[in-house]
Amino acid sequence: MAIDWKKPTAQMLGRWQPFHDGHKSLFLEILKRTGQVIIMVRDTAGTDSSNPFNFDTVKKNIDIALKEYEDKYEVVLVPNITNICYGRKVGYQLEKISLDEETEKISATDIRKKML
């Protein structure tokens, strides 16, 4: 990966079980904000039926979906982060991105049911 670790970077944190078109649409919107993205994969593989895919599978699926943006992101494994906490004036912002209704309806649960 060729991202610049000193440049402003956006973060996506999730399980990506599996990474789907809704996630890709979200990535594209996020990419517009900083030009590069760190995709953090929560280490939840095998914890329950909603998390069947291990990190290698998740990363492979992300890399396939984002092939044309390979120099704009990096995928990293992180612990099972459940809380993001911050103090005042931390130097970054939390931002919710809303997508179109059709994209917001995409369900990883439904996709997993079809896959498994």
N, C-alpha and C positions, 0 to 999 in steps of 0.2 A: 504494500500500500504506500501511496505517496502523499499522504496528508502532512500538512505542516503543523507540528505540535505547538507552535508559538502563535498561530493565527486563531482568531475567534472560531469556535467550534460549537455546534449544537449537539445535544445528546438525545438519543432515543433509548429508553429503558423498557424492556419487556421480556416476555417468555418466548414469543414468536413461535407458537405451537399450533399451526405452522405459520411461517411468514407468507402473507397473502397480498392480493392486489390493494386492499385497503391500507396495509402497512406500507406498500410501495408508494401509494398516493400521499400518505403522510410524510414519508421520507422526502419526496419531491418538494412538498411545501416547506419542510424544515430546511432542506438544502438551499432554498432561495434566501434564507435569512443569514447564513454565514458562509455558504460555499463548501462546507465540509461537515461531516457528521460522524460521531462515534456511536455505534449501535451496541448497546450493552445487553448481553443475554443473561438473564437471571438464571442461576444454577438450580433449576427446579425439575430437571429430568428424572422421571420415575417416581416422583413424590406422590402422584395420584394419576387417575386416568386422563386428566386434562393436560398432562405433561409427559407424553410418551417419547418425545424426541430428545436425544442427547445433544450436547453442544456441537459436535462435529456435523450432525445432520442439520441442525438449525443453521449453522454457519454456511454449509453447502447450499441450502435453500436460499439464503439471503444473497450469497454470491451469484447464484444463477439469476435471481430476480433483478439484481442490480448490476449485472455485468457491464453495461455501458457506462456505469458511474464508478468503476473500480478504483479510480484515483481520488474519489471524493468522500470515501468512507472507510472506516475500519470497524471490524467486529471484535468485541472482547467479551470474555466470560467474566461475570462478576458474581458475588454471593447472592443469595436469595433476598435481595433488597426489597423490603416491604414499606419502609418509611423514608422519605426524603425530608430532612429537617434543615432549617437554616436560621441564622441569626439576622441581625439588621445589617444593611448595606454590605452584602456579601459579594457584590460585583457581578452577579448574574441575575437572570430573571426566570421565573417560571411562567410558561406560556402554554395555554390550551389552544390547540389548533382544531377548528371544526371544519369538516369536509362536507361535500354534498351528501344529501340524504341516501342516495343509492350506495355510495361508498361506506357510509356509516353503518349500513345494514349488514355489511359483510361480517360473517361470524366464523371465527376460527373453530368454535365448537362444532358447527355444522360441517365445516370442511373436514375436521378430524373424523367425524362420523362416517363420511363418505370414503375417506382414506383407509380407515381401519375397519 
